[in-house]
Amino acid sequence: MWSWWTTGGASSDAALPIRYDFPFWLYDEARWPYVVKMLTTQSFDRSRRRMALALGFISPIDPAGFDDYEIGATWSFHPAREPDTPPPAAPFTPSPPNTSFPALDRLEAELTAGFADVPVVPVMPFAHVSALPRPNTQAAVELDSCKAAMAQMMQRRPRGAFVDLYRDGPEVRDPENFMDATHYRKKLAMVIEGRIAEALAALARKPAAP
């Protein structure tokens, strides 16, 4: 959910503009868009990999989908030391925060329509303190408003919980917990895993929707 917020999910633009390419052609009812997309260098590269897998020349990816991006990488994250936040020169008076999040409204509608009783646990994961909005800024106010909207949406669900880890704390001030400002390492990944498991276990104990 962190990526969702920082790439436009917190926008009030009801048009929900697409900021990154999405493979709509995979879901096209026509066959030609699919055929055309298959005739690309990327597709041929994937075909080569499939043949190499079949012949045993390379190892398959974990069938559970697990991929450790630390393997083969050298930890080299050395951000500038974050000083303690000084008091503002003048009292901070924030503008009224955005409280309209069309993307959240769309998500809630989709979840309610077909997955009303499915446990849902959105997560805002850890990020290094250098990637967080500074306190006493409009960006921090907007982030809090977005988090509040997400939490309220989950409260409206029969089985919903919001895990918010995108905040300051000892874990996010230790650069050894990160590969870069937004990619946390195994120690924090296990914390996230545990928090999600706890949330799902709590939701399992809730009665089903009537």
N, C-alpha and C positions, 0 to 999 in steps of 0.2 A: 504493500500500500504506500510505502514511502515514494516509490517511483510514480505512482498514480498522482500523488499530491504535487510533486515537484514538476511533473510534465503536463500539467493542465487540468488535473482532476478537480482541483479546487477552484477552477474558473467558473464564473457565472454565465458563461456563453452557452446558451441553450442549444446552439448548433452542434456542440460537442465536436469541434474540429479535430481531425486525425493528425497527430504530430509525427507519427512514425508509420511507415508502410505496413499494411496488414495484408496477408495473402487471401483476399476475397475470392480469387480465382479457384481456390481449393473448394469453395462452397457454391460455385457457379453451376446453375442447372445445365448450361450449355457445355458441350465437350471441347469445343475448339479452344477456349481460353486455357483449359488444362493442358491440351496437347501442345500448344505454343509454349507454355511455360516449361514443359518437360524438355523442350529442345534448347536448353541453355547449357553453358559450360558448368554451372553449379550442379545441374542434374547429372551430367556426365561424370563429374567428380564424385558425386554420391554413388553412382552406379559402380565406379571403380572400387570405392570402399566396400560396397556390398559384395562384390566378387572376391575382394581380398579377405573379407570375413568368412565367406563360404569356403575358401581354400585354406583357411587357418593361418594366414600370414599376419593378421592383426587380431588383437583381443577385442571381444565385444564390450560395449558399455554395460555397466551394471544394469540388469533388467529392472531394478527398482527405480532407475532414473538418477541415481546418486552420482555426482561428479564433483570431485575435490579440486577446486581451482587453485589450491596451494601446491599441488603436486607439480614439480618441475619449475616452480616459481621461487624466487628468492625474496624474502621479506626485506623491503627497503623503504618502508613508510616512515619518514622523518618530518612530520609537519612542524611548523614554527610553534614554539611554546605559546599556549594560550594564556594571556595574562588574566588576572582576576578582572571581572567587568567593573570598570570605574563607575561611580555615580554619574548620571547624566548631568550635563552642564545646566540644563533647565528641566523642569518637570515635563515628563513625556505625556503628551495628550494624544492618544490614538484616535484615528478616524474611526467611524463606525465600521466594524468588520463585515466582510461579506458573509451573508447567512444563506445565500442561494447557491446550491450545488447541484446543477442539473444531472451531472454524472451519477451522483449518489441517488438522486430520485429515480433515474433510469435503472440503476442496479437494484434498488429496492423493489421496483415494479417487476423486474424479471425474476427476482428471487421469490417474490410473493406469488407470482403466477404459476410457477412450476415446481417450486421447492419450498413450500411454506413451512414444512416441519423438518427440513434438513438442517443439521447443525452447521452454522456458518461462523467462522472466526477470522475476520480480517486482522492483519498485523501491520503495524508500523514498526519496522525493525530498527535495530541499533544503527547509528551513524556516528562517526567521530565528531567531537564537539565542534571542530572547524567547519563542519557541514551544516550545523544547526543554525537557525536564525538567532541572532543575538537578542538577549533580553532587552526589554524596553524599546522595541522596534515594531513597526507596523507589520513586518513579516511574521514576527512572533505572535502578534494578535490574530492575524489571519490563520496561522497554523492552529492555534487553540480553537478558533471557531470551526475549522474543518474537523478537528478531532471531536469536538462536542457534537457536531452533526453526525459523525460516524457512530459515536457511542449511543446517541439517541435512536439511530436507525436500528442498531442491534438490540436495544432495549425493547423495541416494538415487536421484535421477532419472538416466537415461542421458544426458539433455541438459537440465541445469538449472543456472542461475546466479542468484545473488542480488546485486543492486546496492544497496548501503547508502550513501546520501548524507544520511541523516537524523541528522546528527551535527554537533558544533561544528567550526569551522574558519574561516579568513579569509573565505571566500565568504559565509558566513551571518552574519557580523558587519558586513557592509556593507549598510546599508539601501537603497542605490541598486540593489541586485540584486533587490529585491522591490517588488511593488505593495502588499502588506500582509504580515502575518507568515507567511502560508502560500502566497501566490501569487508565485512567482519570475518574473523577467523573462527576456527573450530570451537574455541572456548565459548564465544558468544552464540554461535549457532546452536550449541547444546542447551544454552539457557533459553533460547527462543523455542527450541523443540519442547523443552519441559513446560514452558508457559502455555504453549498450544495444547499439549497433552492435558494439563490441568484444566484448561478451559473446556475442552471437549468432555472430560470426565464429569465436570460440574453440569454441563448441558445434558449429558446422558441421564443424570439423576432427575432432571425436570420432567414433569408429565407431558405427554404429547398433546398437541393442540386438539381441542374437541372437534 
